[in-house]
Amino acid sequence: MSSLAATVQNIFDEPGCAKNGSKSEAERKKGCTKQLQPGSAAGGCAFDGAKVALQPFTDVAHLVHGPIACEGNSWDNRGAASSGSNLWRTAFTTDLSETDIVFGGEKRLCKAIKEIIDKCDPPAIFVYQTCIPAMIGDDINAVCKAASQRFAKPVIPINSPGFVGSKNLGNKLAGEALLDYVIGTQEPDYTTPYDINLIGEYNLSGELWQVKPLLDELGIRILSCISGDGKYREVASSHRARAAMLVCSKSMINVARKMEERYGIPFFEGSFYGIQDSSESLRQLARLLVERGAPTDLLRRTEAVIAREEAWAWAAIEPYKQRFEGKKALLITGGVKSWSVVAALQEAGLELVGTSVKKSTREDKERIKELMGQDAHMIEDMTPREMYKMLKDAKADIMLSGGKSQFVALKAAMPWLDINQERCHAYMGYVGMVKLVEEIDKSLSSPMWEQLRRPAPWDALAKAMEQMQSPVAAIDCDPTLAETARRAKKICVCNTVDLGTIEDAIYAHGLRSVAAVREHTNAVGGCCQRRIEGILVSEPSAMRQAAE
């Protein structure tokens, strides 16, 4: 665990993180996040973060060393897509028992590695350390090293037990494992001046494939994607790329920075969400490649592709802008989507009432301010009750978030759209932008919301029955009771004389003035005058009938 502690401390000292750079040396040593206790990983533990970051490597066997619940809770938790092998969707675990905890689980881990190689023969195996084997002292580094030598196959230890920290720390620990054991270990079959790496891109719902045709048209080759639709050999040879684009700095900025230091690969942080951000990312890639030796005509060709795609995308979303006029959206997500999706929604004509920044860096927040203004409503943490109130008070017409908060929107009878990793649709690039607008329009204009907001038939019936059983309903149904209630009403705010007394006096004595009425009743207050005048001008027959 001493080496793990050193790795964690090294991550906490990440110079590529502006937030970390603004701290004092003492504050940096405390780390970016409070370490967790085993089993208390609210919002995802370090193991979960490592699994999220590496599971999209499609041809690798992902072996979880720990109880079966760890693999069960983390299995298939990303909607990443593969263009080849589906081995990554197979769950492998050592399934530690009480006996293994007492006597150690290293032999069980060796047996599991051998069984995977015999049955699946993957190009590599990733072994994930979890809380229990870390606490009992299983040395997965030594086991993986011995297995690599015995089977002549890479067996990579991922030291990320859940209790060392949060999900984000696990992302970075996974990146450190790639830097230590994978990247730079193999050479590509060939290289070109157009080779790039995409770092922190997970190909959710296959959205990378909506951008790849544009890169192919420009001749730009994705040498490696870390880790969406990734292949082990591509990642192992990714050190030969000419430039890199960092998609999610929150998860893998350490990988991008260290690859720049070790192999001289320049990188920038960009996004393929939204029209303008997609265009800017293509320009940045072309610029970096030209600076690294690619032909200068790449810049011209890139601008031609951008002009064509932008014209198509703007024309495709134009019909929706009038439908979105005056509509407000609440964005509850994190990381790169906290600002990149904001730009996309603004391009669609929606007004943003707020965006969450719980998982965003300081640079992400600065981008949000640029897009939404200095008074942008950035939500650090919003409780379900606050979400419900904002939606119920119609401060937002639609909420875009992950699956965890969908039930808040449904309870408020407001439209909701999945924007996180569980989503079924791809929203990246120009095609993805149009698809995002279409899905928002479907949610906003669905007739189900109007029906859902109506009272349920059984609720309306129960309310009617309750009204019928109330004293007011009984009076309305009985004319005698209704007349008695009418005559019992006080004629003014002083509440000294009722209406029946006044009417009886007027009819019995033939009274025609306010003064005469006051002589025969106690209605002597100044507030009674207008009511008495109104009674006097009413039809005599009506008073006579009331008195009788």
N, C-alpha and C positions, 0 to 999 in steps of 0.2 A: 504493500500500500504506500510505501514511501515514494516510489516512482510515480504513482498516481497522484499523490499530494503535490509533487513537484510539477507535474503536468497541469494540474488544476491551477496552481499558483502562476504558472507561465501564461495560461489563458487569461487569468485575471489581469495580467500586466500587458494585455494586447495593445500595442501602440497604434494599430489601425483603427481603434475605437476612439472617436473624439470625446465621448463621455468619460471614458477611462483616462484619457490624456489630460482632462481638466482637473483631475483629482490630485491631491497631495500623495506623496509616496506612502505615507501611513494609511491613507484611505484605500489606496490600490491594494495594499497587502491584505486588507479585510475582505477583498473580493467584491464581485458585482452582485452577489446574491447570498442570502443566508442559507447555510447548509441545512438540509432536511434531516429529519429522523427517519429511520427505516419504516416504511409503510405510510408515511405522512406526506406523500407527494401530490399535493393539490395542484391540478392543472398540468400534470405530467412530470415524471421524474427524469433523471439524467439517462437512465437506461432507455426510457421511452423516446427521449430526444435523439439518442444515437440510432435507435432502430428506425425512427422516422427519416433520418438523414441518409441512411445507407440502404434501407430495404429496396428502394427503386433500382438498385443494381440487379439486373434481371437474371443474369446467368450464374449468380453466386448463391451458394447455400448459406442461409442465415441460421446459425445454430445458437439457441439461447441456453446458456448454462445456468440452470436454476429450477425452481418449482414450475410446474406446468401452467400455473396461473399467470406467470409473467409473460409467457408466450401467448396465452389466450387473450390477455388484455391488450397486447400490442399487435396482434395478427391482423393484417389487412386493414390497418388504420389509415391508409392513404389511398386515394383514388388514382394512383399512378398507373400508367399504361405501358405496355411493352410491345415492341415491334418484332420480338423474337421469342426467346425462352420465357417460360412461365415458372421456372424453378423458384423464383423469388416468392411466389405465392404459396409455396409449400412450407408448412410449419415444422421446424425441427427444434426439439428441446431434449435436454438430458433428463427432465422430470425427476429432480432430486426428491428422495424420500427421507423419512426420519433417520433411517440407517445410514444413508449417505452423509447426513449432517453430522452424525456421530463419528463415523470413520473417514470422512472426507470424500469428495466427489471427483477427484482427478482421474481415477481409473474409469469411472463411468463416462467422463468426458472423452477419454481416449477411445473407448469402445464406440461412442456415438460418432466420432470423427471417421473412424474406420468404416462404420456401417454406411455413412453418407457417401464416402468415396467408392465403396463397392457397388452401391445401388445406383448412384446418380452421376458419379465421376464429374463433378463441376470443375471449372477452371480454378476456383478458389473457394475457401470456406471462411466466413466471418463468424467468430465466436464471441458472444456477448456475455460479459460478466454481470451478474445481478447481485442483489444485496446479500442473500444468504451465503453463497460460496465465497463472497468477499469477506464476510465476517468470520467464517470458519477457517479462512486462510488458504483456499485453493489458489494455486499459482497458475493461472491460465496462460501467462506469458511463457513459462517453461514448457507447459504441455503443448502449446501451439508450435513452439520452436522444435520440439522433439518430433511432433507429428509432421511438420513440414520436411524435416530431414528424412524421416522414415518413408513417407509416401511421395516425396519429390513433387509436392504440390503446395502452393501458398495457403497457409492456415493463419489467419490474421486475428490477433486478440484485440477486442474492443473493450477496454477497461472503462466501463461506465456504470458502476453500481448505482442504483437509484438514490441512495442516501447522500451521495456527494454533492448533490445540488439539483437545480431545476432542469426543465426540458431544454432550455436554451444552452445550458452548459453541456448537456449531452450532445447537442448538435456539434459543438466545437470539439468535444472529446473524440467524436467520430471523425471529424476533419483531421485531428492530430494523428489518429491511427492511419489514415490514408497517407499523410505526409511521411510517417515513420516507416510504413511497411509496403505501400503500394506504388505511389507516384514515383516515377523515375526508375522502376525496376525492370521495365521492358522498353524496347524500341519499336516505333511504328514501322509498317512495311515501307512506307514512303512519306515524304512531307511535301507541302506546298507553301507558297507565300501567303495562302489564304486560310491557314489552319487556325481555329479558335477553340477556346474552352468556354463552356457555360457553367458557371459555379453557383450552386444554390438554386438550381432549377429542377423541379421534380416531375414535370410532364403530367400534371394532374389532368385527368380526363383526356389525355392525349393532346393537350393544347400546344405543346412544342411543335407538333406536326402541322400546326396552322402557320407557323413562322418559317419552318425549315424549307418549304418550297421557294420562298423569297431568297433565302440564303443560297440555295442551290442555283437559282437563276443568276445570282451575282457571282457564282463560283466560289462562295465562302464555304469551307468545309468545317463542320463541327467535329473536331478531332476527338473531343471528349465532352460529355455532359455529366456533371457531378451534381445530382446523381440520377436524374430522370431518364429512363430508358437506357441506363448506363451499362456498359459491358466491362468486365474486369480488365481485359487487355487494353481497351481504349483509355481507361483511367491510368493504368500502369505506364502508358506511353504519353500521357498528357503533358509532360514536361517539354515536349517539342513544339507546342503551340506557339503562334506568333503574337497572339493577343487573347485577352479574356474579358468576359462580361460577368460581373457579379450581380446576380438577380436578387438574392436575399442576404444583405449584409448581416442581419441579425443572427443567421445560422452559421455562415461559413466565411466570414471576413478573414479569419486566421489563415484559411487555405489560400485565398487570393493573395494576401500580403506575403506569405512565406514563399509562394511560387514566384512572385515577382523578385523577392530577395535572392532566392536560390538559382532560378533559371532565367531571370530577366524578362519575364512575361508581363507587360503592362496590362493593367485592368482598369475598368471603370464600373460604377454601379448604375445600372439602367433597368428599364422595365418595358415589357411588351404589352402592357395593359393600356388601352386608349390609343387614339389615332396619333396624336402628337408625340407621345412618349415612344411609340413604336418607331416613328420616323426618326426621332432623335437617337434612339439606340442603334438603328441601322447606320446612321451617319457616323456615330462614334466608332463603331466597329470598322467601318471603311477607313476612317481617318487613322486609327491605330495601325491597321494593316499596311496602309501606304507609308506610314512613318517607319514601319519595320521592313520595308523593301518591296511591297506589292506594287504592281503597275498603277500609275496615277489615274488611268482611265476608270478605275474602280469607283472613284468619287463621282464621276459623271454618270456612270451606269446606275449607281445607287440613287442619285437624285431623280433619274428617270423612273425608276421603279417606285420611289416614294410618291412622286407626282401622280402616277397612274393609280396606285392603291389608295391614296388620300382622296382623289376625285371620286373613285367608286364608293368608298366608305361614307364620305360626307353625303353623297347623293342617296345612299341606302338608308341613312338614319334621319334624313330631312323630314320625311312624312311623320315621324314620331315626335318631333319637337313641339308641334302644336298640341299634341295630346298630353305632353308632359308639362305644359305651361302651368306654373303655379304649384306643381307637385314637389313635395319635399321628401328627402330620403335620409335615413339614419344608417350609418355604416358602422357595424360592430365587428371589427376584424383586427389584424395586427401585422407587424412587419412591413414588407414592401407594399402590401395591398392597402395599408392605411393612407398612403398618399397616391399610389398609382391608380387605384380604382376611383379615387376622388376626381382625378383629372378626367377619367373616362365618363363618369356620371355628369360632370359639368359640361362635357362636350355633347352629351345627349340632351341637355337642357333642363336637368334636374337641379334643384337647390339642396345643398347639404346642410342639415341642421346640426350635424356633429359626426365625428369619427373617433373611434377608440385608438388609443396610442399605448396601451398597456405593454405591448410587445414591440414597440417601435424605438429606434435609436434617436439620438438628438438630431441627426441629419434628416431622418424621416419627418420629425416635427417641424424642422425649418422648411422643408418642402411643402408641408401642409399649410403653413402660414403664407407661403408664396402663392399657393393656389386659392386658399379660402380667406386670406386677409389676416392681419395681426390679431384680430378678435375672434379667430376661429375657435369653435367649441371643440376642444380636444379632451376626450373622456379617458381618464386614467383607469377608472374602474366603475362600471355602472351595474347596480344591483338589478335583479329581475323586476323588483317592485318599481324602480325608477324607469326602466325600459317600458314597463306596462303603462305607467302614468303618461310618459311622453307620447306613446302611440295612442292611448285612449283620449288624451286631450287634443288629438289631431295635430300635434306639433310635427308629426311625420306621417306621410302617406304610405310609406313602404319601408321595411327594414331589410337590409342586406347583412347577413351574418353567417355564423356557422350553425351546425345542427343543434348545439347545446341550447341556443336561445330561441329556436323556432317556436317552441310552445308558448313563449311569452307573447309573440306576435299573434299566434292563433287564438290565444285566450282573449286578446284585445280585439279580435275579429278584424285584423289588419293584414294586408299583403306582406309576404315574406319571400325572400329569394336567397338560396344558398350560394355563398360566395367563397366558402372555405374548401378544404381539401376533400370533403365528402361529395362535392357537387357532381352532377351528371353531365353538365355542359362545359365546353372549353371556351374561355373568354379572352384568349391571348391573341394579339395581332389584330390586323384590320378585320379579318373574318370574325374573330372572336368578339370584337367591339360591336359589330352589327348583331351578333347572336345575343350579346348581353342586353342590348336595347330591346330586341324582340322579346326576350324573357321577362324583362321588367314590364313591358307593355302588356304582356299576357297576364301577369300577376295583378297589375293595377286595374285592368279593364275586365277582369273576370266577373261575371254576374253572380258568382257564388257569394261574394262579400256582402252585397246588398241583402241577399236572402239570409245570410248568416247573422246579420245585425238585427233582423226582425225578431220580436219575441216568439219563443216557441209556442206552438198551438196549445200545449198543455199548460204553459204559463199564463197565456191569455185567458183560458177557461178558468183556471184557479183564481185569477184576479177578478173575473166577473162574478164567480160564486162568492168570493169574499165581500164584494160590494153589495150583492143581494142580501147577504146576511147582516150587513151593517145597519145601525139605527137609521141612518139617512135613507138607505134604500127602502126600509120598512115604511118610513113616513111618506116617501114618494109613491109607494104603491097604495096607501090608504088615504082617500080624500079627507076624511075626518081628522086624521092625525096631521095631515099636511096643513089644514086650516087652523088647527089648534097651535101648531108650531109657528105659523105665520103671525097670528094674533099675539103670541107670546114674545115676539121680538121687541126689544127696546127701540124707541124711535130715534135716539141720538146717543152721543158718547157719554152723557152723564148717567145713562142707564137707570133713570128713576121711574119712568112711566112706559108701559108697553103699548103696542099699537092698538090692541083690542080695547083698552080703556079709553083712548082718544076717540076711536070710531064710535063706541057706545055713547059717549057724552055728546058728540056732534049730532047723532041721529035722535037721541032722546030729547034733547033740548033745542034742536033746530039751530045750532050754533053756526055763525058765519064769519067770525073774526078770531084772530089769534088771542086777543085779550079775553074774549068770552070763553074760549077753550081753557085758558089758564085759570080762570075763576072757578071752573068746575073740576079741574084736575091739578095734579102736582107738577105739571110740565111748565115750570117757571124759569128754567135755565135758559141762558142766552142761546145755547146751541140747539134748542128745541124749535126755534121759530121757523126755520126753513122747512123742517119736516112737517110741522103743523100746516103751513101754507100749502104744501104739496097735497096733504090729505084733504084740505078744504076744497081745492079745485078739482078733485076727482069726482066721478059721477055719483050723484046722490043714490042712484039705484044700487051701485056697487057697495056704498057704505051701508045702505039699508039691508042689503043681502048679507053683508058681513056681520052686522049687528044681530040680525035675526038668527 
